[in-house]
Amino acid sequence: MARNFLFAAAAAASLAACGTPVEEIRNNALEAAENIVAVDNIAAIVPVEIKPPVNRLSQPFIGRWGLTAEDCTGTAGNNAGLMVIAPDLLTFYESRAAVRGLQAISPTEVRVTLTFTGEGQEWTQETPLILGEDGVTLTRLVDGRKLQYTRCGA
């Protein structure tokens, strides 16, 4: 059984390298350990479908994005158009938005449900995020307005 747990722990460590949340790694390791069976003192692995994390943006969307070039190079206070995208969080000048829902429309377009907090308020907003074919531009539609961002450092 110790060998089985070590295998599960190794699988969990490999997931950790991919930026998977600790709780999800622990759950996957426990699930993997439950699916290892001993046959004549030889451990056999029963295949298990590992589900991808939900409500997480994929790598092409991750990064720093600016409405203007100054947003990418400016310091705090003069980069009001900066948007930093992490897999489960968008950070803006005066607010943060947790990803609460995600619908993939295509590899370059997602519809995201965001829960914002900022300036003492909370609100929810649905917005599409559309990557340009070059991967350098990103369009965000907000309240009927089209916001065009450029990847910082591009």
CYANA upper distance limits for C-alpha pairs under 8 A (distance plus 0.5 A):
  1 MET  CA      5 PHE  CA      6.77
  2 ALA  CA      6 LEU  CA      6.68
  3 ARG  CA      7 PHE  CA      6.80
  4 ASN  CA      8 ALA  CA      6.87
  4 ASN  CA     33 ALA  CA      6.62
  4 ASN  CA     36 ILE  CA      7.10
  4 ASN  CA     43 ALA  CA      7.76
  5 PHE  CA      9 ALA  CA      6.51
  5 PHE  CA     33 ALA  CA      6.34
  6 LEU  CA     10 ALA  CA      6.62
  7 PHE  CA     11 ALA  CA      6.80
  7 PHE  CA     33 ALA  CA      8.27
  8 ALA  CA     12 ALA  CA      6.69
  8 ALA  CA     29 ALA  CA      5.35
  8 ALA  CA     30 LEU  CA      7.61
  8 ALA  CA     32 ALA  CA      6.21
  8 ALA  CA     33 ALA  CA      5.97
  9 ALA  CA     13 ALA  CA      6.65
  9 ALA  CA     29 ALA  CA      6.50
 10 ALA  CA     14 SER  CA      6.84
 11 ALA  CA     15 LEU  CA      6.98
 11 ALA  CA     29 ALA  CA      7.26
 12 ALA  CA     16 ALA  CA      6.77
 12 ALA  CA     25 ILE  CA      5.76
 12 ALA  CA     26 ARG  CA      7.37
 12 ALA  CA     28 ASN  CA      7.33
 12 ALA  CA     29 ALA  CA      5.91
 13 ALA  CA     17 ALA  CA      7.11
 13 ALA  CA     25 ILE  CA      8.29
 14 SER  CA     18 CYS  CA      7.63
 15 LEU  CA     19 GLY  CA      7.61
 15 LEU  CA     20 THR  CA      6.47
 15 LEU  CA     25 ILE  CA      7.04
 16 ALA  CA     20 THR  CA      5.77
 16 ALA  CA     21 PRO  CA      7.79
 16 ALA  CA     22 VAL  CA      7.74
 16 ALA  CA     25 ILE  CA      7.25
 20 THR  CA     24 GLU  CA      7.28
 20 THR  CA     25 ILE  CA      7.08
 21 PRO  CA     25 ILE  CA      6.84
 22 VAL  CA     26 ARG  CA      6.71
 23 GLU  CA     27 ASN  CA      6.75
 24 GLU  CA     28 ASN  CA      6.59
 25 ILE  CA     29 ALA  CA      6.58
 26 ARG  CA     30 LEU  CA      6.71
 27 ASN  CA     31 GLU  CA      6.60
 28 ASN  CA     32 ALA  CA      6.49
 28 ASN  CA     50 ILE  CA      8.08
 29 ALA  CA     33 ALA  CA      6.60
 30 LEU  CA     34 GLU  CA      6.77
 31 GLU  CA     35 ASN  CA      7.00
 32 ALA  CA     36 ILE  CA      7.18
 32 ALA  CA     48 VAL  CA      7.80
 35 ASN  CA     45 ILE  CA      7.06
 35 ASN  CA     46 VAL  CA      5.97
 35 ASN  CA     47 PRO  CA      8.09
 35 ASN  CA     48 VAL  CA      7.85
 36 ILE  CA     43 ALA  CA      7.04
 36 ILE  CA     44 ALA  CA      6.36
 36 ILE  CA     45 ILE  CA      5.35
 36 ILE  CA     46 VAL  CA      6.49
 37 VAL  CA     43 ALA  CA      6.28
 37 VAL  CA     44 ALA  CA      5.99
 37 VAL  CA     45 ILE  CA      7.08
 37 VAL  CA     46 VAL  CA      7.84
 38 ALA  CA     42 ILE  CA      5.96
 38 ALA  CA     43 ALA  CA      4.98
 38 ALA  CA     44 ALA  CA      6.60
 39 VAL  CA     43 ALA  CA      6.73
 39 VAL  CA     44 ALA  CA      7.41
 54 VAL  CA    101 GLY  CA      8.42
 54 VAL  CA    102 LEU  CA      7.85
 55 ASN  CA     88 ASP  CA      7.13
 55 ASN  CA     99 VAL  CA      6.47
 55 ASN  CA    100 ARG  CA      6.51
 55 ASN  CA    101 GLY  CA      5.71
 55 ASN  CA    102 LEU  CA      5.62
 56 ARG  CA     87 PRO  CA      5.23
 56 ARG  CA     88 ASP  CA      5.48
 56 ARG  CA     99 VAL  CA      7.51
 56 ARG  CA    102 LEU  CA      7.76
 57 LEU  CA     61 PHE  CA      6.97
 57 LEU  CA     62 ILE  CA      7.63
 57 LEU  CA     86 ALA  CA      7.79
 57 LEU  CA     87 PRO  CA      4.97
 57 LEU  CA     88 ASP  CA      6.90
 57 LEU  CA    102 LEU  CA      8.29
 58 SER  CA     62 ILE  CA      7.32
 58 SER  CA     87 PRO  CA      6.97
 59 GLN  CA     87 PRO  CA      8.12
 60 PRO  CA    108 THR  CA      8.48
 60 PRO  CA    135 GLY  CA      7.50
 61 PHE  CA     85 ILE  CA      7.36
 61 PHE  CA    131 LEU  CA      7.82
 62 ILE  CA     84 VAL  CA      8.18
 62 ILE  CA     85 ILE  CA      5.48
 62 ILE  CA     86 ALA  CA      5.83
 62 ILE  CA     87 PRO  CA      6.98
 63 GLY  CA     84 VAL  CA      6.27
 63 GLY  CA     85 ILE  CA      5.72
 63 GLY  CA     86 ALA  CA      7.21
 63 GLY  CA    151 ARG  CA      7.70
 63 GLY  CA    152 CYS  CA      8.29
 64 ARG  CA     72 CYS  CA      7.93
 64 ARG  CA     82 LEU  CA      7.62
 64 ARG  CA     83 MET  CA      6.47
 64 ARG  CA     84 VAL  CA      4.94
 64 ARG  CA     85 ILE  CA      6.83
 64 ARG  CA    151 ARG  CA      6.48
 64 ARG  CA    152 CYS  CA      5.94
 65 TRP  CA     72 CYS  CA      7.56
 65 TRP  CA     82 LEU  CA      6.31
 65 TRP  CA     83 MET  CA      5.61
 65 TRP  CA     84 VAL  CA      6.61
 65 TRP  CA     85 ILE  CA      8.29
 65 TRP  CA    138 LEU  CA      8.38
 65 TRP  CA    149 TYR  CA      6.14
 65 TRP  CA    150 THR  CA      5.89
 65 TRP  CA    151 ARG  CA      4.96
 65 TRP  CA    152 CYS  CA      5.81
 66 GLY  CA     70 GLU  CA      8.19
 66 GLY  CA     71 ASP  CA      5.54
 66 GLY  CA     72 CYS  CA      6.07
 66 GLY  CA     81 GLY  CA      6.04
 66 GLY  CA     82 LEU  CA      5.02
 66 GLY  CA     83 MET  CA      6.67
 66 GLY  CA    149 TYR  CA      5.64
 66 GLY  CA    150 THR  CA      5.91
 66 GLY  CA    151 ARG  CA      6.99
 66 GLY  CA    152 CYS  CA      6.83
 67 LEU  CA     71 ASP  CA      7.05
 67 LEU  CA     81 GLY  CA      5.54
 67 LEU  CA     82 LEU  CA      7.07
 67 LEU  CA    147 LEU  CA      7.88
 67 LEU  CA    148 GLN  CA      6.71
 67 LEU  CA    149 TYR  CA      5.09
 67 LEU  CA    150 THR  CA      6.92
 68 THR  CA     72 CYS  CA      7.82
 68 THR  CA     81 GLY  CA      7.35
 68 THR  CA    149 TYR  CA      7.94
 68 THR  CA    150 THR  CA      7.97
 69 ALA  CA     73 THR  CA      7.24
 69 ALA  CA    150 THR  CA      8.43
 69 ALA  CA    152 CYS  CA      8.16
 70 GLU  CA     74 GLY  CA      5.77
 70 GLU  CA     78 ASN  CA      8.30
 70 GLU  CA     79 ASN  CA      7.04
 71 ASP  CA     78 ASN  CA      7.59
 71 ASP  CA     79 ASN  CA      4.61
 71 ASP  CA     80 ALA  CA      7.09
 71 ASP  CA     81 GLY  CA      6.04
 71 ASP  CA     82 LEU  CA      5.61
 72 CYS  CA     79 ASN  CA      7.56
 72 CYS  CA     82 LEU  CA      7.06
 72 CYS  CA    152 CYS  CA      5.86
 72 CYS  CA    153 GLY  CA      8.10
 73 THR  CA     79 ASN  CA      8.38
 74 GLY  CA     78 ASN  CA      6.34
 74 GLY  CA     79 ASN  CA      5.96
 75 THR  CA     79 ASN  CA      6.87
 79 ASN  CA     93 TYR  CA      7.58
 80 ALA  CA     92 PHE  CA      8.06
 80 ALA  CA     93 TYR  CA      5.57
 81 GLY  CA     92 PHE  CA      7.96
 81 GLY  CA     93 TYR  CA      7.39
 82 LEU  CA     92 PHE  CA      6.58
 82 LEU  CA     93 TYR  CA      6.93
 83 MET  CA     90 LEU  CA      7.21
 83 MET  CA     91 THR  CA      6.16
 83 MET  CA     92 PHE  CA      5.38
 83 MET  CA     93 TYR  CA      7.89
 84 VAL  CA     90 LEU  CA      6.15
 84 VAL  CA     91 THR  CA      5.57
 84 VAL  CA     92 PHE  CA      7.17
 85 ILE  CA     89 LEU  CA      6.63
 85 ILE  CA     90 LEU  CA      5.09
 85 ILE  CA     91 THR  CA      7.04
 86 ALA  CA     90 LEU  CA      6.63
 88 ASP  CA     98 ALA  CA      6.48
 88 ASP  CA     99 VAL  CA      5.55
 89 LEU  CA     96 ARG  CA      7.60
 89 LEU  CA     97 ALA  CA      6.15
 89 LEU  CA     98 ALA  CA      5.08
 89 LEU  CA     99 VAL  CA      6.22
 90 LEU  CA     96 ARG  CA      6.30
 90 LEU  CA     97 ALA  CA      5.51
 90 LEU  CA     98 ALA  CA      6.96
 90 LEU  CA     99 VAL  CA      8.11
 91 THR  CA     95 SER  CA      6.76
 91 THR  CA     96 ARG  CA      4.98
 91 THR  CA     97 ALA  CA      6.80
 92 PHE  CA     96 ARG  CA      6.36
 94 GLU  CA    118 GLY  CA      6.36
 94 GLU  CA    119 GLU  CA      7.26
 95 SER  CA    116 PHE  CA      7.08
 95 SER  CA    117 THR  CA      6.07
 95 SER  CA    118 GLY  CA      4.65
 95 SER  CA    119 GLU  CA      7.58
 96 ARG  CA    116 PHE  CA      6.02
 96 ARG  CA    117 THR  CA      6.01
 96 ARG  CA    118 GLY  CA      6.94
 97 ALA  CA    114 LEU  CA      5.97
 97 ALA  CA    115 THR  CA      5.64
 97 ALA  CA    116 PHE  CA      4.62
 97 ALA  CA    117 THR  CA      6.93
 98 ALA  CA    114 LEU  CA      5.97
 98 ALA  CA    115 THR  CA      5.70
 98 ALA  CA    116 PHE  CA      7.00
 99 VAL  CA    112 VAL  CA      7.26
 99 VAL  CA    113 THR  CA      6.56
 99 VAL  CA    114 LEU  CA      5.31
 99 VAL  CA    115 THR  CA      7.14
100 ARG  CA    112 VAL  CA      8.06
100 ARG  CA    113 THR  CA      5.93
100 ARG  CA    114 LEU  CA      6.07
100 ARG  CA    115 THR  CA      7.09
101 GLY  CA    112 VAL  CA      6.18
101 GLY  CA    113 THR  CA      5.16
101 GLY  CA    114 LEU  CA      7.56
102 LEU  CA    110 VAL  CA      7.24
102 LEU  CA    111 ARG  CA      6.30
102 LEU  CA    112 VAL  CA      5.15
102 LEU  CA    113 THR  CA      6.77
103 GLN  CA    110 VAL  CA      6.07
103 GLN  CA    111 ARG  CA      5.61
103 GLN  CA    112 VAL  CA      6.99
104 ALA  CA    109 GLU  CA      6.85
104 ALA  CA    110 VAL  CA      4.94
104 ALA  CA    111 ARG  CA      6.96
105 ILE  CA    109 GLU  CA      5.84
105 ILE  CA    110 VAL  CA      5.74
105 ILE  CA    111 ARG  CA      7.53
106 SER  CA    110 VAL  CA      7.32
108 THR  CA    130 ILE  CA      6.31
108 THR  CA    131 LEU  CA      5.52
108 THR  CA    132 GLY  CA      7.85
108 THR  CA    133 GLU  CA      8.20
109 GLU  CA    128 PRO  CA      7.44
109 GLU  CA    129 LEU  CA      6.18
109 GLU  CA    130 ILE  CA      4.94
109 GLU  CA    131 LEU  CA      6.76
110 VAL  CA    128 PRO  CA      6.10
110 VAL  CA    129 LEU  CA      5.93
110 VAL  CA    130 ILE  CA      7.18
111 ARG  CA    126 GLU  CA      7.39
111 ARG  CA    127 THR  CA      6.15
111 ARG  CA    128 PRO  CA      4.67
111 ARG  CA    129 LEU  CA      6.79
112 VAL  CA    126 GLU  CA      6.09
112 VAL  CA    127 THR  CA      5.88
112 VAL  CA    128 PRO  CA      6.47
112 VAL  CA    129 LEU  CA      7.79
113 THR  CA    124 THR  CA      7.60
113 THR  CA    125 GLN  CA      6.30
113 THR  CA    126 GLU  CA      4.87
113 THR  CA    127 THR  CA      7.06
114 LEU  CA    124 THR  CA      6.07
114 LEU  CA    125 GLN  CA      5.78
114 LEU  CA    126 GLU  CA      6.64
114 LEU  CA    127 THR  CA      8.29
115 THR  CA    122 GLU  CA      7.66
115 THR  CA    123 TRP  CA      6.35
115 THR  CA    124 THR  CA      4.95
115 THR  CA    125 GLN  CA      7.08
116 PHE  CA    121 GLN  CA      8.47
116 PHE  CA    122 GLU  CA      5.94
116 PHE  CA    123 TRP  CA      5.70
116 PHE  CA    124 THR  CA      6.44
116 PHE  CA    125 GLN  CA      8.13
117 THR  CA    121 GLN  CA      6.17
117 THR  CA    122 GLU  CA      5.03
117 THR  CA    123 TRP  CA      7.27
118 GLY  CA    122 GLU  CA      7.16
127 THR  CA    140 ARG  CA      7.19
127 THR  CA    141 LEU  CA      6.30
127 THR  CA    142 VAL  CA      6.77
128 PRO  CA    139 THR  CA      8.44
128 PRO  CA    140 ARG  CA      6.40
128 PRO  CA    141 LEU  CA      6.47
129 LEU  CA    138 LEU  CA      7.22
129 LEU  CA    139 THR  CA      6.26
129 LEU  CA    140 ARG  CA      5.43
129 LEU  CA    141 LEU  CA      7.73
130 ILE  CA    138 LEU  CA      5.98
130 ILE  CA    139 THR  CA      5.53
130 ILE  CA    140 ARG  CA      7.09
131 LEU  CA    135 GLY  CA      6.36
131 LEU  CA    136 VAL  CA      8.05
131 LEU  CA    137 THR  CA      6.42
131 LEU  CA    138 LEU  CA      4.95
131 LEU  CA    139 THR  CA      6.94
132 GLY  CA    136 VAL  CA      6.97
132 GLY  CA    137 THR  CA      5.47
132 GLY  CA    138 LEU  CA      6.30
132 GLY  CA    139 THR  CA      8.15
135 GLY  CA    151 ARG  CA      8.48
136 VAL  CA    150 THR  CA      6.22
136 VAL  CA    151 ARG  CA      5.59
136 VAL  CA    154 ALA  CA      6.95
137 THR  CA    148 GLN  CA      7.47
137 THR  CA    149 TYR  CA      6.14
137 THR  CA    150 THR  CA      5.05
137 THR  CA    151 ARG  CA      6.59
138 LEU  CA    148 GLN  CA      6.45
138 LEU  CA    149 TYR  CA      5.57
138 LEU  CA    150 THR  CA      6.80
138 LEU  CA    151 ARG  CA      8.08
139 THR  CA    146 LYS  CA      7.16
139 THR  CA    147 LEU  CA      6.11
139 THR  CA    148 GLN  CA      5.15
139 THR  CA    149 TYR  CA      6.60
140 ARG  CA    146 LYS  CA      6.49
140 ARG  CA    147 LEU  CA      5.62
140 ARG  CA    148 GLN  CA      7.08
140 ARG  CA    149 TYR  CA      8.31
141 LEU  CA    145 ARG  CA      6.07
141 LEU  CA    146 LYS  CA      5.19
141 LEU  CA    147 LEU  CA      6.59
142 VAL  CA    146 LYS  CA      7.02
142 VAL  CA    147 LEU  CA      7.88
150 THR  CA    154 ALA  CA      8.13
